[in-house]
Amino acid sequence: MVMAQQLTFRAIEGKEVELRSMLNDMVAQVSAEKGCLKYELYQMEEQRVSFFLVEIWKSKSRYRKHKESEKMNSFEDAMAPLLLSKNTSALKLTQCLTKQNYWSEDIS
């Protein structure tokens, strides 16, 4: 069964550039993990200290292996001093309906 969730991160004011860099490093590494189907990071345009991450895993067991890894523990520890808050919400998905990449233009 597919495992999906959304995470929101809110950086401490003035730490958003450092947090964004760390989150991008995390995305690059996690995206290559076995069982990771999607691991996408977004930064809110109006609130630059806020980030939104969507992760989808092939199975709950693959997600658990990822979450319990030393690599993720290291990321969590390194991010802690930069975070004002972090929230996680489960997503219940049926199927992906996207046929094309609608983020084709550079929004940075």
Buried (B, 14 or more C-beta within 10 A) or exposed (E): EBBBBEBBBBBBEEBBEBBBEBBEEBBEBBBEBEBBBEBEBEBEEEEEBBBEBBBBBBEEEBBEBBEEEEEBEEBEEBBEEBBEEBEEEEEEEEEEEEEEEEEEEEEE
